Amino acid sequence: MDITERLSFFPSLYNVIEYPKVGMWMLYITILLLSILVYKLGFAKKLPILKSLVIYLFLAFGCTVLTFLGIFLPVAEGLVVAALILIIYKVRLYQSKKEAK
């Protein structure tokens, strides 16, 4: 059984098997950026700076765990789908508010 066949899309794109250090950092950054995007689009509220900093620190720590799971599970792909759904929702919400005016 070849392990490269079991990788999800982003780890295989970043060649995690051949270049583990660079590939894992790129996967971590991808998951972190997508998590921040999903958080901002779906869940973020106006908070003071220190509370926002705490939230982003915990988000970065959680993304560390998700990066290790994201090698064989479609974590980044799921975040892409969630971001697309939230973007579509925000665009439709903006259009409906614009039409209401």
TABELDA-V117885 format. One record per backbone hydrogen bond with DSSP energy under -0.5 kcal/mol. CO is the residue of the C=O (numbers start at 0). NH is the residue of the N-H. E is the energy in kcal/mol with one decimal. If there is no record, write none. Layout:
CO;NH;E
CO;NH;E
//
This chain:
1;4;-1.0
2;5;-1.0
7;11;-1.8
8;12;-2.3
9;13;-2.4
10;15;-2.1
11;14;-0.7
14;18;-2.8
18;22;-2.6
19;23;-2.1
20;24;-1.8
21;25;-2.4
22;26;-2.2
23;27;-2.6
24;28;-2.6
25;29;-2.2
26;30;-2.6
27;31;-2.7
28;32;-2.7
29;33;-2.4
30;34;-2.3
31;35;-2.5
32;36;-2.3
33;37;-2.5
34;38;-2.5
35;39;-2.8
36;40;-2.5
37;41;-2.1
38;42;-2.4
38;43;-2.0
44;46;-0.5
47;51;-2.3
48;52;-2.5
49;53;-2.1
50;54;-2.1
51;55;-2.6
52;56;-2.2
53;57;-2.3
54;58;-2.2
55;59;-2.3
56;60;-2.1
57;61;-2.5
58;62;-2.0
59;63;-0.9
60;63;-0.5
60;64;-1.1
61;65;-2.2
62;66;-1.8
63;67;-1.2
64;68;-1.7
65;69;-2.1
67;70;-0.7
68;71;-0.7
68;72;-1.9
70;7;-1.8
72;74;-2.2
73;77;-1.6
74;78;-2.0
75;79;-2.0
76;80;-2.0
77;81;-2.4
78;82;-2.4
79;83;-2.4
80;84;-2.4
81;85;-2.3
82;86;-2.4
83;87;-2.4
84;88;-2.3
85;89;-2.5
86;90;-2.4
87;91;-2.4
88;92;-2.4
89;93;-2.4
90;94;-2.4
91;95;-2.3
92;96;-2.2
93;97;-2.1
94;98;-2.2
95;99;-1.6
96;100;-1.1
//
